[in-house]
Amino acid sequence: MVGANGDRALVVVPTFNERENLPVIVTRLHEALPGVHVLVVDDSSPDGTGDVADELAAADPDNRLHVLHRTEKDGLGKAYLAGFAWGLEREYAVIIEMDADGSHAPEQLHRLLDAVNDGADLVIGSRYVPGGRLVNWPRHRELLSRGANTYARLALGARVHDITAGFRAYRRQVLEKIQLETVQSAGYCFQIDLAWRAVRAGFDVREVPITFTEREVGESKMSGGVMTEAFLMVARWGIESRLERFGRRS
């Protein structure tokens, strides 16, 4: 169980060139849930985001902000895996993914934690369930996102409407069981990969509605290569899953 103020929860926030956004998102998090801990995983940002994170951590009298410096930028997935490993070495009950750019509202994090406390193992903050909203997102990005989620849902047979979403809360037992050491995917594909592993392992995966707001400062890190990786990997996982089911029925 997570406390009402966020006790025993760790929010992992990967950063690369987010020096303007980071202080804002950390402040909002601690105003919304004063007991939550934050781990900033910085990939040697050229703009000095790592230094800003260190300053924020040093200024926090309650030691709720921690910083993990990585020496290279090798993808969102690897940054999260490093953050998960850090969190699992400590006594956190729930580990959360959240972007640094403000697209995920800290004020809505309690919705995810409430669902965990209600028994869910993985809770996804969803843009595409009733009550979910998109704010200031370009139409072409929305169409691309909706198309990617529809494709993944059909290819995998997973009943998750926003399987690419990056605002999510994992009960620690999920991360301990789904063999993180074998994860090689990044970006969109990383999010699909971990949710699919949780589904296949029999965990209770739920979605709660959130409002997703396009960043106001900085640039998106999404690339065509990440999208291509996701398309190919999802096709492979879908085929493997169907072959496994066919084999069990034979």
C-alpha positions as CSV (number, residue, x, y, z in Angstrom):
1,M,0.0,0.0,0.0
2,V,1.0,3.6,-0.7
3,G,0.2,6.3,1.8
4,A,-2.2,9.1,1.0
5,N,0.6,11.6,0.6
6,G,2.7,9.3,-1.6
7,D,4.8,7.5,1.0
8,R,6.6,4.4,-0.3
9,A,6.3,5.5,-3.9
10,L,9.2,6.5,-6.2
11,V,8.7,8.5,-9.3
12,V,11.4,7.9,-11.9
13,V,11.9,10.9,-14.2
14,P,14.4,10.5,-17.1
15,T,15.9,13.7,-18.3
16,F,17.8,15.0,-21.3
17,N,17.9,18.8,-21.7
18,E,15.1,19.5,-19.3
19,R,16.7,22.2,-17.1
20,E,13.7,24.5,-17.4
21,N,11.0,21.9,-16.9
22,L,12.6,19.9,-14.1
23,P,12.2,22.4,-11.2
24,V,8.6,22.9,-12.1
25,I,7.6,19.2,-12.3
26,V,9.4,18.4,-9.0
27,T,7.6,21.3,-7.2
28,R,4.3,20.2,-8.6
29,L,4.9,16.6,-7.5
30,H,5.7,17.5,-4.0
31,E,2.8,19.9,-3.7
32,A,0.5,17.2,-4.9
33,L,2.0,14.3,-2.9
34,P,4.4,15.6,-0.3
35,G,5.6,12.1,0.7
36,V,6.6,10.8,-2.7
37,H,10.2,10.4,-3.6
38,V,11.6,11.4,-7.0
39,L,14.6,9.9,-8.9
40,V,16.0,12.0,-11.7
41,V,17.9,9.9,-14.2
42,D,19.9,12.3,-16.3
43,D,21.7,11.2,-19.5
44,S,24.6,13.8,-19.2
45,S,22.3,16.6,-20.5
46,P,24.4,19.2,-22.4
47,D,22.2,22.0,-21.0
48,G,23.1,21.2,-17.4
49,T,19.9,19.5,-16.3
50,G,22.0,17.1,-14.1
51,D,23.5,20.1,-12.2
52,V,20.0,21.5,-11.7
53,A,18.9,18.2,-10.4
54,D,21.8,18.1,-7.9
55,E,21.0,21.6,-6.7
56,L,17.3,20.6,-6.2
57,A,18.3,17.5,-4.3
58,A,20.7,19.4,-2.0
59,A,18.0,22.0,-1.2
60,D,15.4,19.4,-0.2
61,P,15.5,19.1,3.6
62,D,13.4,15.9,3.5
63,N,15.7,14.0,1.2
64,R,12.9,13.2,-1.2
65,L,14.8,13.9,-4.4
66,H,17.6,11.7,-5.7
67,V,19.8,11.9,-8.8
68,L,21.3,9.2,-11.0
69,H,23.8,10.4,-13.5
70,R,24.4,8.3,-16.6
71,T,27.4,8.9,-18.9
72,E,25.6,8.5,-22.2
73,K,22.3,9.0,-23.9
74,D,21.2,5.5,-25.0
75,G,17.4,5.6,-24.9
76,L,14.4,6.1,-22.7
77,G,14.2,2.4,-22.0
78,K,17.7,2.1,-20.6
79,A,17.2,5.2,-18.5
80,Y,14.0,3.7,-17.0
81,L,15.7,0.3,-16.4
82,A,18.5,2.1,-14.5
83,G,15.9,3.9,-12.4
84,F,13.9,0.7,-11.8
85,A,17.1,-1.1,-10.6
86,W,17.9,1.8,-8.2
87,G,14.3,1.8,-6.8
88,L,14.2,-2.0,-6.4
89,E,17.4,-1.9,-4.3
90,R,15.4,0.2,-1.8
91,E,12.1,-0.3,0.0
92,Y,9.7,1.3,-2.4
93,A,6.3,-0.4,-2.8
94,V,5.4,1.3,-6.1
95,I,7.7,2.7,-8.9
96,I,6.2,5.2,-11.3
97,E,7.2,6.4,-14.7
98,M,6.7,10.1,-15.5
99,D,8.0,12.5,-18.1
100,A,9.8,15.7,-17.1
101,D,8.2,17.9,-19.6
102,G,4.8,18.5,-17.9
103,S,2.8,16.3,-20.2
104,H,1.9,14.1,-17.3
105,A,0.1,16.1,-14.5
106,P,1.5,15.3,-11.1
107,E,-1.9,16.4,-9.7
108,Q,-3.4,13.3,-11.3
109,L,-0.8,10.8,-10.0
110,H,-3.1,10.0,-7.1
111,R,-5.5,8.3,-9.6
112,L,-2.8,5.7,-10.4
113,L,-1.9,5.2,-6.8
114,D,-5.5,4.8,-5.8
115,A,-5.9,2.0,-8.3
116,V,-2.7,0.3,-7.0
117,N,-4.1,0.5,-3.5
118,D,-7.3,-1.0,-4.9
119,G,-5.4,-4.1,-6.0
120,A,-4.0,-3.3,-9.5
121,D,-0.5,-4.4,-10.2
122,L,0.2,-2.1,-13.2
123,V,-1.8,1.1,-13.7
124,I,-1.5,3.1,-16.9
125,G,-2.6,6.7,-17.1
126,S,-4.6,6.5,-20.3
127,R,-5.4,9.1,-22.9
128,Y,-7.8,6.8,-24.7
129,V,-10.3,5.6,-22.1
130,P,-13.5,7.5,-21.2
131,G,-12.4,10.6,-19.3
132,G,-8.9,10.8,-20.9
133,R,-8.0,14.0,-22.8
134,L,-5.4,15.4,-25.0
135,V,-4.5,19.1,-24.8
136,N,-2.6,21.1,-27.4
137,W,-1.3,17.9,-29.2
138,P,-0.8,18.3,-33.0
139,R,-3.4,16.3,-34.9
140,H,-0.8,14.3,-36.8
141,R,0.8,13.2,-33.5
142,E,-2.6,12.1,-32.1
143,L,-3.4,10.1,-35.2
144,L,0.0,8.5,-35.1
145,S,-0.4,7.6,-31.4
146,R,-4.0,6.3,-31.8
147,G,-2.9,4.2,-34.8
148,A,0.1,2.8,-32.9
149,N,-2.1,1.8,-30.0
150,T,-4.8,0.2,-32.2
151,Y,-2.1,-1.7,-34.1
152,A,-0.5,-3.0,-30.9
153,R,-3.9,-3.9,-29.4
154,L,-4.9,-5.9,-32.5
155,A,-1.4,-7.5,-33.0
156,L,-1.0,-8.6,-29.4
157,G,-4.6,-9.2,-28.4
158,A,-4.1,-7.1,-25.3
159,R,-7.1,-5.2,-23.9
160,V,-5.1,-2.1,-23.2
161,H,-6.2,1.1,-25.0
162,D,-3.1,3.2,-24.4
163,I,-0.3,0.6,-24.2
164,T,2.3,3.2,-25.4
165,A,1.6,5.6,-22.5
166,G,4.5,6.6,-20.4
167,F,2.6,7.6,-17.2
168,R,2.3,4.5,-15.2
169,A,2.7,2.9,-11.8
170,Y,4.2,-0.6,-11.2
171,R,3.8,-2.6,-8.0
172,R,7.4,-3.6,-7.3
173,Q,6.5,-7.3,-7.6
174,V,5.7,-6.7,-11.3
175,L,9.2,-5.3,-12.0
176,E,10.8,-8.1,-10.0
177,K,9.0,-10.8,-12.1
178,I,9.1,-9.6,-15.7
179,Q,12.8,-10.2,-16.3
180,L,14.0,-6.6,-16.8
181,E,17.5,-7.9,-17.5
182,T,16.2,-9.2,-20.9
183,V,14.6,-5.9,-22.0
184,Q,16.3,-4.3,-25.0
185,S,13.5,-2.1,-26.4
186,A,13.3,1.7,-26.2
187,G,10.7,4.5,-26.5
188,Y,7.3,3.5,-27.7
189,C,8.4,-0.1,-27.9
190,F,9.7,-0.1,-24.3
191,Q,6.3,0.9,-23.0
192,I,4.5,-1.8,-25.0
193,D,7.1,-4.4,-24.1
194,L,6.7,-3.9,-20.3
195,A,2.9,-3.7,-20.4
196,W,2.8,-6.9,-22.6
197,R,5.1,-8.7,-20.2
198,A,2.9,-7.8,-17.3
199,V,-0.2,-9.0,-19.2
200,R,1.4,-12.3,-20.1
201,A,2.6,-12.8,-16.5
202,G,-1.0,-12.6,-15.4
203,F,-0.8,-9.3,-13.5
204,D,-3.8,-7.1,-13.0
205,V,-3.3,-4.3,-15.5
206,R,-5.7,-1.4,-15.4
207,E,-6.1,2.0,-17.1
208,V,-7.3,5.3,-15.5
209,P,-8.1,8.4,-17.4
210,I,-5.6,11.3,-17.5
211,T,-5.2,14.6,-19.3
212,F,-2.1,14.6,-21.5
213,T,-0.8,18.1,-22.2
214,E,1.8,18.8,-25.0
215,R,5.1,20.2,-23.6
216,E,5.5,24.0,-23.7
217,V,9.3,24.0,-23.4
218,G,11.9,21.9,-25.3
219,E,11.5,19.3,-28.0
220,S,10.0,15.8,-28.2
221,K,12.6,13.0,-28.2
222,M,10.4,10.7,-30.5
223,S,12.1,9.6,-33.7
224,G,11.3,7.6,-36.8
225,G,13.7,4.8,-35.7
226,V,11.8,4.3,-32.5
227,M,8.5,4.0,-34.4
228,T,10.0,1.5,-36.8
229,E,11.4,-0.6,-33.9
230,A,8.0,-0.6,-32.2
231,F,6.2,-1.8,-35.4
232,L,8.6,-4.7,-36.0
233,M,8.8,-5.8,-32.4
234,V,5.1,-5.8,-31.9
235,A,4.6,-7.8,-35.0
236,R,7.1,-10.4,-33.7
237,W,5.5,-10.6,-30.3
238,G,2.1,-11.0,-31.8
239,I,3.2,-13.8,-34.0
240,E,5.1,-15.6,-31.1
241,S,2.0,-15.3,-28.9
242,R,-0.3,-16.8,-31.5
243,L,2.2,-19.6,-32.2
244,E,2.4,-20.4,-28.4
245,R,-1.4,-20.5,-28.1
246,F,-1.6,-22.7,-31.2
247,G,1.0,-25.0,-29.8
248,R,-0.9,-25.3,-26.5
249,R,-4.1,-26.3,-28.4
250,S,-2.4,-28.9,-30.6
